[in-house]
């Protein structure tokens, strides 16, 4: 009977996606199998898959090994040994199977290597070692080229990031840039990135990856905090600095100023570290955690009415003092009238303040000159070492202190502009109508209320009283 063999084909890059390379390999392997009177029973195809990168899993290669181990096929035919393996560990896994099943067949189109013999295995190991070195050399040259492009402020290619035009990645897409700036302003005003992601998905914003149903949270976060927004060139995810210690600027048009980008990045980083006061990010109801029981002073949370249906006269949700949360359980109130009352009071109070307030000035960070001086000192130290006026030992003794000073000043600058931009984003509430207020994301509504009100006491209504009484709702003002 003819020996049943599997054909393995692989190509590292298939930019066009037409699989012509693996197709040619398959034809040649089938011809070789016919010459050996073997019967090809399955083709294992890894198209556009690297065999050199350690973090890449070749699904068809793994399946082929399992089938060989299980005895479903009696051998392998490949176009070349480096199609099968470019990492020695992958070759050794294949050799182990041939050790366990000595009668397995093996052949390649380009050379005659017998994995069933000691000499053949030695030759295979040498060939894979050279293939591995070739891949290492290629990888090193590509990385060096990418670093050179990065140092010149040039992009490496690929699709344009969201915010720039698809046909010219150096030109800003005005519509996308408008969406990014609006979302950044929302982040500064207290809106969660998850809320922005849901809206972007519903409106088709953000260029979700092909084949995905929705953008991931980290994808939206990266769009809003990408250093590219202010013109900074990155390399391997880090901002690249030149010999003068200054960030390398890209050749593309920026969307943000450095101050705007630093403010948004600092706000996002602060949330990740859990430093945000008030814990107002993940709430469903306006006064959850803000309202308190008038009797026991415990926090009151919103509770949905599961019997409510659109068009029904019942309430959609209530605020209830719950014994489960340590309360007395004796105070509750229909949710919508309470929310409307507190919104009217907060907006009214903020309109009165806005009528007498002075417009905020676009103040600059007062220590900018100090930061520039520190950056100059760093650049001069590096230049002095290059000119051999100071030793490397002296440089390494002086440089860390200056770098710590630089980093501390940059952090202070980011916090300064974050607070300034947050104040701007949160302060534009004087002209909001009640309908506009409730059209905002819940996080933004809560920010506006908390700007004026510390807490809301809900006093008991007494038995038999069903009519809403605003006098029983007591706001505690800042």
N, C-alpha and C positions, 0 to 999 in steps of 0.2 A: 504493500500500500504506500501511496505517496505521503511523504512527511508533511504534516500541517504546520505552516509557519505564519508568523505575523510580520507584516511590513510596517516599519517605523519611519515616519517622515517628520521633519521639523525644519523650520526656518525662523531665525531670530526676529526679523522685521519684515512686515508685509504692509507697507504704508498705503498701498492701493486697496488692500483687502480683497484681492481677486484670487488668492491662493494658487497662483500660477507656479511658484517655486516648489511647493510641496507636491503639486500635480506632476511636475517633471520628475521629481524624485520617485514618486509612486510608479510611474511608467517604467523607469529604468529598473526599479527593484522587482517589478513583476516580470520583466524580461529575464533578469538574472534567476529568479525562482523557477521559471520555465526551463532554463538551461540546466538547472540542477534537478529537474523533475520533482520539485517541491510544489505543494498546493497552498497558495496564499488563501487564508481563511478570514483574515481581519487586517484592516489598515488602522494603525494607531497614528493619528495626525495631531501634532502640536504646532499649529500655524501661528506665527507672530509671537513666539514664546522663547525666551532666553534660556539656554542651558548653563550659562555662566553665573548669573545672579543667584546668590544663595537664598534670597527670600522668595524666589519664584517657584511655585509648585507646578510641575508639568503633569497635568491630570492623565493624559494618555500614556505617558511614560510609566507612571505609577500603575496604571491599569495593566500595561504590558508585563511589568514585573510580576504582578499578582497572577496573571494568566499563565506565565511561564512556571511560577512556583506551583500552581495548582495542576499543571499538566494539561491545560486546555490547548496549548500550542506546543509544538516540538522544536521551535527555534525562532530566530529573528533574522530578517533581512533589512539592512539599512543602506542608504546611499553612501555614507561615509561614517567612520567611527566618531568623528566630532559632531555628527548629527545626534548620536545617542548620548554622548557624555562630553562635557568640558570641565567637569569637576571630578577629580580622582575618586571621591567618595561615591559618586553615582556609578562609575565603572566597577568599583569594588563590590557594590551591591549586586551588579549583574554577574560578576565573576563568582560570587558565592552561590548563586543559583546554578551556574554551570558546574560548580563543584558537587552540588547535591544531585544533579541530573547529568551525568557524564555524556549521555548520548544526544544531548541537545545540539541542534544545528545553528551555525552562525555564518553570515556572509555579508560583505559590503561590496558595492559596485566599484569603488575606486581602488581597493586593495584587497589582498587576501590575508586576513588575520583570523586565526583559529583560536577562539577562547577556550576550546577544550584541551589545548596543550599548554605546557609550561612556557615554551618559547613564544607561543602566540600571545599569552597573557602578558609576558614581559614586554613584548613589542607594543601591545595595546596600552600598557601603562606609560610607556615612553611617549607614544603618540598623543595620548590625552594630556600628559604633562606639558608637551609643546603647545597643544591647542589651548590649554589653560594659560600658559605664559603669553601666547598671542592675544588672548582676550584681555589679560591684564594690561598689556602694552597699549592696546586700543583704548581701553577704559581710561588709562592714565593720560593719553593724548587728548581724548575728548574732554576730560575734566580740566586739563590745562587750558584748552581752547575756551571752555565756558568761563573759567576764571579770568582769562584775558578779556573776553567780551564784557564780563561784569565790571572789571576795573575801568573799562572805557565807558561804562554807563549804557551799554547796549543790551538789548534783549536777546535771549537764546533762541527765539523762534517759538513755534507752536501757536495755538489759538489765542486770540486777544482776550485778556481778562475782562470781566464784566466792568463796564465803565468806559471802555475805549472801543473805537470803531473796529468792526470785524475785518475790513479791507485795509485798515491802516492802524496798527496797534499803538502808534505814537500820538494819534489824534483822539481827543476826548469825544465820546458819544454824549451829546448834551442831554438826551432823554434819560439815559442810564445814570449819568452823573447827578441829575436832579433827584432820582430815586435814592441814590446813595446818600446824598446830603440830607434828604428828608428823614431817612432811616437813622442816620447818625444823630440828628437833632432829637429824634424820639428816644434813642438810647440815653442821651444826656438828660432827657426829661423824665427818665424812669421807666420807659417801656421795655419789656423783655425782648430779647432777640427771638425767642420762640414765637412771640406774637407777630413780630415783623416777618418771620419766616412763613407763618401761616397766611398772612395777607399777600406776600409776594407770590406764594404758590397759587393762591386763588386768582391773582391778577396776571400770572405768567411772567413775573419779573425775576431777573437774576440769572437767566441762562442756565437752568438745571441741566445736569449732564444727560446726554442722550441715553435712553433706556431706563432712566430712573423715574419713579412716580413723583418724588418731591425732593427738594434740596435738603441736605443734612444741616443740622444746627451749626456745626463747625464750618460749613461752607459759607453760610450767611455771615457768620462772625468774621471769617477771613476777608470777605468782600468789604466789610465795614472797617476793618483794622489793618488792611494790607499796607505796608510801608510804601508801596508803589503809588498810593493815593497822593502822597506829598512829594513824590519824585525820588524817594530813596531807592537805591539799587540793592537788592538782596542776593545772597549767595548761600545756598543750602539752608534757607530759612532765616538767616541772620543778616542784619544790615551790614553792608560792606563799607569799611572805612579806608580812605586813602592814606598815603604816607604822611600827610599833614594832620591825621587824626580826625578829619572831617568826613561825614558820610558821603559816599560816592553818589552823585545825582545822575539819574537816568536821562536819556535823550527824549523821553516822552513828555507830553503836557500833563501837569499835575491837576488833580481835582480838589485837593485840600491844601491849605497852608500847613506848615509844620506844626503850628500851635493848635489848629483844629484837629489834626490827626493825633497829636499827643493827648489832647483832651479826651477824645473818644477811646483811644487805647487804654488810657488810665482808668476811665470809667468801667470798661469791660473787665480789666484786670482786677479792679477793686471788688467787683461783684463775684468774680471767681474765687477770691480769697475770703469771701463771706464777711466783708467789713461793712456792708451796707446797713445803715440804721433803719429801723422801722419794720424790716422784714415785709415789705409791701410788694414783692415781686410776683408771687404766685397765688393771687387771690381771685375768687370768682365774684365776690360781692363787694360793693363800695365800702361798707363799714365793718367788714369782718376784721376783728382784732382792734378796731377803733372804737366801736360801740361797747359800752359797759352796762351791766345791770345796775339799776338805781338802788337796789336793795343790798346786794352782796358785793357790788363793784367788780365782779368777775367779767372777763372779756366775753362778749357775745359774738357768735358767728352766724353767718347766713345758712339757712337750711332750705333746700329746694322742696317745693310741694309736688310730689310725684303724681298727684291726681290732676295737676293743672294741664290743660290742653289749650292750644291757640284758639282764641275766640271765647273762652270761658270767662265767667265773671269772677272766679276765685283768684286768689293771689298766687303769683308765680313762686315767690319765696318769702320767708319770714326771718326775722332776727329773734333768736331764742336763747335765753340763759339756760345752759344745759348742765345737769348734774354730772354727766359723764366728764365734762371739762372742769369739774370742781365748783360749779355754780349752785345756786339755790333752786333753779328750775322754775321760778315763780313769775318771771317776766318774759313777755314775748310781744312782738309787734309785726304787723304786715310790713314787708320790706319796701315796696315802691314809694309810698308816701314819705317815709323817713328819708330815703335817699334824695327825693326831690326837694324836701325841706332843707336838708343840710347843703345840697348843691347850691340852692338859691342864697342861703346865708353866706356861704364861703365866697361865691362869686360877687355878691353885693359888697362884702367886706374888702375884697381885693380891688374892686372898682373905686371904692373910696380912697384906698391907699394910693392907687395909681394916679388919681387926680391931683395928689399933692407931692408925689414922688418925683425925684430928679432922674432924668434919663441916664441909664448906666453908661459910663464912658468905656471906650475900648482901651483900657489901661494896659501898658506893657509890663512884663515881668521886670521888677526893679534890679535884678542881679544879672541881667543879660551881659553886661560888660565884664563881670567877674567870670562868667562861663567862657566868654571869648578869650579872656586873658589866660585861663587855664588850658584851653585848647591850643593856644599859641605856644604856651610853655611846653606842652607835650610834643608839638611839632618841632620846636627848636631842639629839644633833647634828642629826638630821633635823628634830626639832621646833623647834630653835633657828633653823634656816634658814627654816622656814615662818613663824616669828614675827618674822623679819627682825632677829633679834639677832646673827646672823652672816651673812656674805655667802655666795653660792654658791661663790665661789672658795675661801673658807676651808673650807667643807664638803668640797669635792672634794680639798683638801689633807689634811684630817684623816681622812676616811672610809676611804680604801683601806687604811691601816695597821690600823685597827680591824677591817675586814672580813677582812684576812689573819689577824689574831689570832683572830678568831671561827672561821674555817674550820680553822685549825690545831688549836684546842681541840676542835672538833667531831670532827675526824679522830681525835684522841687518845682522846676519849671512846668513839668507835665501836670502836677497837681494844681498849680496856680491857674493854668489855662483850663483845666477840667472844671474847677469851681466857677471860673468866669463864664465858660460856655454853658454850664449847667444852669447858672443863674439866668442867662439869656433865654435858654430853652424853656425854663419853667416860668419865666416872668410874664410871658405874653398871654395872660388870661383875662385882662380887663374887659376886652370886647366880646368875650364868649357869651353866647346865648345858652339857655338851658338845654335846648335841643343839640347844639353843637357840643356842649359838655358831655352829654350822654352818648354822643357818637364817637368820642375818643376811646382808645383802649382803656381797659379797667385800671391798668397801672398808672396811666396818665391822670385819670380821674382821681385816684387816691392821692397822687402827688399834689394835686391842686387843693384838695380838701385839707391834707396834712400841712400845707403851707400856712393855713390860717387856724386850724383846729387841732388840738392835742387829742381830745377824746370826745365822745358823745355819750351822755348818760340817758338811758331809757328808763323812765320811771313807770311803776305799775299803773295800769289804767283802772283797776278796780273791777268788781264783778258787774256783769251785765252791760258794760260800756263797749259799744262797737264802733262808734264814730271816732275818727282819727282826731286827736287833740294835740296840736303842735306844742302846747305849753308843757306837755309831759316829755318832750324831747329837749334835753339841755346840752348845748354845745359848750365845751370847755376850750376857751380861746387861748392862743399863745400869749 
